[in-house]
């Protein structure tokens, strides 16, 4: 049984020879430790973003208009992303991890990268200003020709990027209305079964198509020996600075919030279709909706604002034989029934025991409906735990969750920058020892 067959059988709840493994993110240190050299891989790393900027501009200081790089931009983006693809496939296969995630966001730019749109944006309308603040911390501002902007900060210790301000936070509801109006003009019509109609201004769609086409080529050469996971999800602004405004408007102006989702869903469906056309096996939504105490909004609000639009993406995947996975941090207990019964997700990733989520209870209740992906604790165990403690946790999970199928071993979130590579290797070694079914 090869890696692709093993994962597909797991999603079908059929017999497999070994528990499959997945990690949503491997930090950049893992690549360095395994191959004894630096290498860019698609992940949430802030360093990946900086490397991308350096590839494009040759500097991390100054104001850069992407229109000035028009003759070179396409080639530089392609070179960066192809290198990242090769690196991540080599790393996951070296570690014998069956499922490989491919993030299109790491080589694209938009006013609200990763959180919002970017594939419909005319990339040549964007300028980026990069500088250090008074504390010598790197920050950048991304702004388009319509005056929509967001400012970000790179936190070197955590190797992450945070949005620290944006135009909607400063101007409020009126600016969100202007943004939605702009999006209605910007997002193209529905992508059917080809990308031929996209003109040169849609560079980011074309780049995404090339990206996933290259993944498919490598996969074919590797005799389909991995399961590819793409990205697309409802752009709920949980990590944006204007998130409090958005939550308030759910109550005071629900029409506006539904208008927002009705507008952006076409972008999400277009992105998903590009990936489906190029042959991904699954798509994951990585947008967070929960704190450790519970969801950011009520189950009734989820049914009103999220379910109708998320279901469109899930249906698109199912119509094309592609699995849909929902990643969620935090305490998901109150909204999990909605995801399974109303939305129809195929997999749930994360499943944080430290947030009060019991994977055994989910297995009992929904084990025949969805595949569970998790939940080795990465908040403490994978950071500070001993080899014996990690082995014990993996053994416990396999015996209590994996035995009857429908479980893929993973951390409870990711192998973030706080997790030593050796502890990832302990988890994989434990899987090999206890995971033969």
C-alpha positions in Angstrom: 0.0 0.0 0.0 1.6 3.3 -1.0 1.1 6.6 0.8 -1.7 7.9 -1.4 -3.7 4.7 -1.1 -3.1 4.6 2.7 -4.6 8.1 3.2 -7.5 7.6 0.8 -8.4 4.3 2.5 -8.3 6.1 5.8 -10.8 8.7 4.6 -13.0 5.9 3.3 -12.7 4.2 6.8 -11.2 1.2 5.1 -8.4 -1.0 6.3 -4.8 0.3 6.1 -1.5 -1.3 6.9 -0.3 1.7 9.0 -1.7 4.8 10.6 -1.0 7.7 8.2 0.7 10.9 9.3 0.2 14.6 8.6 1.5 18.0 9.7 -0.1 21.2 8.6 3.1 23.1 9.2 6.7 22.1 9.7 8.9 25.0 10.9 11.9 26.0 8.8 14.3 24.5 11.4 13.1 21.0 10.6 14.3 21.4 7.0 17.6 22.7 8.2 18.1 19.9 10.8 17.2 17.2 8.3 19.2 18.4 5.3 21.9 20.4 7.1 21.2 23.5 4.9 18.8 26.4 4.7 15.7 26.0 2.5 12.4 27.7 2.0 9.3 25.6 2.5 5.6 26.7 2.3 4.6 27.3 5.9 3.4 30.1 8.3 7.0 31.2 8.8 7.7 34.9 8.8 11.1 34.1 7.4 9.4 32.6 4.3 7.7 35.9 3.7 10.9 37.8 4.1 12.7 35.5 1.8 10.0 36.1 -0.8 10.4 39.8 -0.5 14.1 39.5 -0.9 13.6 37.3 -4.0 11.3 40.0 -5.5 13.0 43.2 -4.5 16.6 42.3 -3.5 16.2 44.3 -0.3 14.2 44.5 2.9 14.3 48.2 3.2 12.4 50.7 1.0 9.2 51.4 -0.9 8.6 49.0 -3.8 6.0 49.4 -6.5 5.3 46.0 -8.1 4.6 47.7 -11.4 8.3 48.5 -11.5 9.1 44.8 -11.5 6.6 43.8 -14.1 9.1 42.3 -16.5 10.7 40.2 -13.8 7.9 39.5 -11.4 6.3 36.4 -13.0 9.7 34.7 -13.4 10.8 35.5 -9.8 7.5 34.3 -8.3 7.7 31.1 -10.3 11.4 30.4 -9.3 10.6 31.0 -5.7 7.5 28.8 -5.6 9.1 25.9 -7.6 12.0 25.8 -5.2 9.6 25.8 -2.2 7.6 22.9 -3.8 10.7 20.8 -4.3 11.9 21.5 -0.8 8.6 20.6 0.9 8.1 17.4 -1.1 11.7 16.3 -0.4 11.3 17.0 3.3 7.9 15.2 3.8 9.1 12.2 1.8 12.4 12.0 3.7 10.3 11.9 6.9 7.9 9.4 5.4 4.8 11.6 5.9 2.0 10.6 3.6 0.0 13.9 3.4 1.8 17.1 2.1 0.2 20.5 2.4 0.8 23.1 -0.4 0.1 26.7 0.5 -0.4 29.1 -2.4 -0.4 32.1 -0.1 3.4 32.1 0.6 4.4 33.3 -2.8 1.6 35.8 -3.4 0.9 39.3 -2.3 -2.4 41.1 -1.5 -3.5 43.9 0.8 -4.6 41.3 3.3 -2.4 38.3 2.4 -3.5 34.9 3.8 -6.5 36.4 5.6 -8.4 37.8 2.7 -8.1 37.9 -1.0 -5.2 38.1 -3.3 -5.9 36.0 -6.3 -8.3 38.5 -7.9 -6.1 41.5 -7.0 -4.2 43.1 -9.9 -0.7 42.6 -8.4 0.7 45.5 -10.3 -1.5 47.9 -8.4 0.3 47.1 -5.1 3.1 48.8 -3.3 5.0 47.5 -0.3 6.9 49.6 2.2 9.4 47.7 4.3 11.3 49.2 7.2 12.4 48.7 10.8 10.7 50.4 13.7 12.4 52.1 16.6 12.9 48.7 18.2 14.7 47.4 15.1 11.8 45.1 14.4 10.9 44.6 10.7 7.5 45.9 9.6 5.8 46.4 6.3 2.8 48.0 4.8 1.0 46.6 1.8 -1.3 49.0 0.0 -3.1 49.0 -3.4 -4.1 51.8 -5.7 -7.6 52.1 -4.1 -6.1 52.9 -0.7 -6.8 49.6 1.0 -3.9 48.8 3.2 -2.6 46.6 6.1 0.5 46.8 8.2 2.4 43.7 9.5 5.2 43.0 12.0 7.7 40.2 11.9 8.3 38.6 15.3 11.7 36.9 14.9 11.6 34.9 18.1 8.3 33.2 17.1 9.1 33.4 13.4 5.6 34.6 12.7 3.9 37.6 11.2 1.1 39.6 12.8 -1.3 42.2 11.3 -0.9 45.3 13.5 -3.2 47.7 11.8 -5.4 48.2 8.7 -7.6 50.7 7.0 -10.9 49.1 8.2 -9.7 49.3 11.8 -9.0 53.0 11.4 -12.1 54.0 9.4 -14.7 51.4 10.6 -17.9 50.3 9.0 -17.7 52.8 6.2 -14.4 51.4 5.0 -15.6 47.8 5.1 -18.5 48.9 2.9 -16.1 50.5 0.5 -13.9 47.3 0.5 -16.9 45.1 -0.3 -17.8 47.4 -3.2 -14.3 47.2 -4.5 -14.3 43.4 -4.2 -17.5 43.2 -6.3 -15.6 44.9 -9.1 -12.4 42.9 -8.7 -13.4 39.3 -8.3 -13.7 37.7 -11.7 -16.6 35.6 -12.9 -16.7 32.0 -11.9 -13.8 29.9 -13.2 -15.2 27.0 -15.2 -13.0 24.2 -16.3 -10.1 26.2 -17.7 -8.1 29.3 -16.9 -7.7 30.6 -20.5 -9.8 33.7 -19.9 -7.5 35.1 -17.2 -5.5 38.0 -18.6 -2.1 39.1 -17.5 -3.5 41.1 -14.6 -4.6 37.8 -13.0 -1.0 36.8 -12.4 -1.8 35.3 -9.0 -4.3 32.9 -10.4 -1.8 31.9 -13.1 0.9 31.4 -10.5 -1.4 29.2 -8.4 -2.2 27.1 -11.4 1.5 26.7 -12.2 2.1 25.8 -8.6 -0.4 23.0 -8.4 0.4 21.8 -11.9 4.0 21.4 -10.8 2.8 19.5 -7.7 0.9 17.1 -9.9 3.9 16.6 -12.2 6.2 15.7 -9.3 3.5 13.5 -7.8 3.1 11.6 -11.1 6.9 11.1 -11.3 6.8 9.8 -7.8 4.2 7.2 -8.8 1.4 9.0 -6.9 3.2 8.3 -3.6 1.8 11.2 -1.6 -1.6 12.7 -0.8 -1.7 16.4 -1.8 -3.6 19.0 0.3 -4.5 22.4 -1.0 -5.9 25.5 0.8 -9.3 27.3 0.5 -11.6 28.5 3.2 -14.1 31.2 4.1 -12.1 34.4 4.8 -13.4 35.1 8.3 -11.1 37.8 9.8 -10.2 36.1 13.1 -6.5 37.2 12.8 -7.2 40.7 11.5 -7.0 43.8 13.6 -10.6 44.8 12.6 -12.0 41.5 13.9 -13.8 43.3 16.9 -15.5 45.6 14.4 -16.6 42.5 12.3 -18.1 40.8 15.4 -20.0 43.9 16.4 -21.4 44.3 12.9 -22.7 40.7 13.0 -25.2 42.1 15.5 -25.7 45.7 14.4 -25.5 45.2 10.6 -26.0 41.5 9.7 -26.9 42.5 6.1 -23.4 44.0 5.6 -21.7 40.8 6.9 -23.7 38.6 4.7 -22.9 40.9 1.8 -19.3 40.5 2.6 -19.5 36.7 2.6 -21.6 36.6 -0.6 -19.0 38.7 -2.3 -15.8 36.8 -1.2 -17.2 33.3 -1.6 -16.6 33.6 -5.4 -12.9 34.2 -4.7 -12.8 31.1 -2.5 -14.6 29.0 -5.1 -12.3 30.2 -7.8 -9.2 29.3 -5.8 -10.6 25.9 -4.9 -11.5 25.2 -8.5 -7.9 26.0 -9.7 -6.6 23.5 -7.2 -9.2 20.9 -8.1 -8.4 21.3 -11.8 -4.8 20.7 -11.1 -5.5 17.5 -9.2 -5.3 18.0 -5.4 -6.6 15.2 -3.3 -8.1 17.4 -0.5 -8.5 21.0 0.5 -8.2 22.3 4.0 -9.6 25.5 5.6 -7.2 26.8 8.2 -9.3 29.8 9.4 -9.6 29.8 13.2 -13.0 30.3 14.8 -12.5 29.3 18.3 -10.7 30.3 21.5 -9.8 27.7 24.2 -13.0 28.8 26.0 -15.2 28.2 22.9 -16.2 29.7 19.5 -15.7 33.4 18.6 -19.4 33.5 17.7 -22.5 31.5 18.7 -23.7 28.4 16.9 -26.7 30.3 15.6 -24.4 32.9 14.1 -22.3 30.2 12.6 -25.4 28.8 10.8 -26.4 32.3 9.7 -23.0 33.6 8.5 -20.7 30.7 7.8 -22.6 27.5 6.9 -24.3 28.7 3.7 -21.0 29.7 2.2 -18.7 27.0 3.6 -21.2 24.4 2.3 -20.7 25.8 -1.3 -16.9 25.0 -1.0 -17.5 21.6 0.5 -20.1 20.8 -2.2 -17.6 21.9 -5.0 -15.0 19.5 -3.5 -17.4 16.6 -3.2 -18.7 17.1 -6.8 -15.1 16.6 -8.0 -14.1 13.7 -5.7 -12.0 15.9 -3.4 -12.0 15.7 0.4 -12.6 18.8 2.6 -10.8 19.1 5.9 -11.6 21.8 8.5 -8.8 22.9 10.8 -9.8 24.4 14.1 -7.9 25.4 17.2 -9.5 25.8 20.5 -12.7 24.4 22.0 -14.9 23.3 19.1 -17.4 21.2 21.0 -20.5 23.3 20.4 -20.0 23.8 16.7 -18.7 20.4 15.7 -22.2 19.0 15.2 -22.9 21.8 12.7 -19.7 21.1 10.8 -20.4 17.4 10.5 -24.2 17.4 10.1 -24.9 20.7 8.3 -21.8 21.3 6.3 -20.6 17.8 5.7 -16.8 18.1 6.2 -14.7 15.0 5.6 -12.0 15.6 8.1 -11.3 17.6 11.3 -7.8 18.7 12.0 -6.2 19.8 15.2 -8.5 18.6 18.0 -6.8 20.3 21.0 -7.0 18.3 24.2 -5.6 21.3 26.1 -8.7 23.3 25.1 -11.0 20.6 26.5 -11.7 18.6 23.3 -11.7 14.9 23.8 -10.8 13.0 20.6 -12.2 9.8 22.0 -15.6 11.3 22.5 -15.5 12.7 18.9 -14.5 9.3 17.7 -17.5 7.7 19.5 -20.0 10.3 18.2 -18.7 11.0 14.6 -16.1 8.3 13.9 -18.1 6.9 11.1 -18.8 10.3 9.5 -15.4 12.0 9.5 -11.7 11.3 9.6 -9.9 12.7 12.7 -6.5 14.3 12.2 -4.6 14.9 15.5 -4.1 15.3 18.4 -0.6 15.0 19.9 -0.3 18.0 22.1 2.0 20.7 20.7 1.3 23.3 23.4 3.5 21.5 26.0 4.2 17.9 25.2 6.0 18.3 21.9 7.9 21.4 23.2 9.0 20.0 26.6 8.1 16.3 26.6 10.6 13.4 26.9 10.8 10.7 24.3 9.0 8.3 26.7 6.2 10.8 27.2 5.7 11.3 23.4 5.8 7.5 22.8 3.2 7.0 25.5 0.9 9.6 24.0 1.2 8.3 20.5 0.6 4.7 21.7 -2.5 5.8 23.6 -4.0 7.6 20.6 -3.4 4.7 18.2 -4.9 2.2 20.6 -8.0 4.4 21.4 -8.6 6.2 18.1 -6.8 4.6 15.2 -7.6 0.9 15.6 -11.0 1.0 13.8 -9.8 3.4 11.1 -10.6 7.0 10.3 -7.6 8.5 12.1 -4.5 10.3 10.9 -1.8 11.0 13.4 -0.7 14.6 13.7 0.1 17.2 16.3 -2.8 19.2 17.8 -1.9 22.1 15.5 1.5 22.2 13.9 5.2 21.6 14.3 5.7 25.3 15.1 9.0 27.1 15.9 8.8 26.1 19.6 8.9 22.3 18.8 12.4 20.8 18.5 12.9 18.6 15.4 13.9 15.7 17.6 10.4 15.6 19.1 8.8 15.4 15.7 11.2 12.5 15.0 10.1 10.8 18.3 6.5 11.1 17.2 7.2 9.6 13.8 9.3 6.8 15.4 6.4 6.0 17.8 4.0 5.9 14.9 6.3 3.3 13.2 6.5 1.3 16.3 2.8 1.3 17.3 1.0 2.2 14.1 1.0 -1.0 12.1 -2.6 -2.1 12.0 
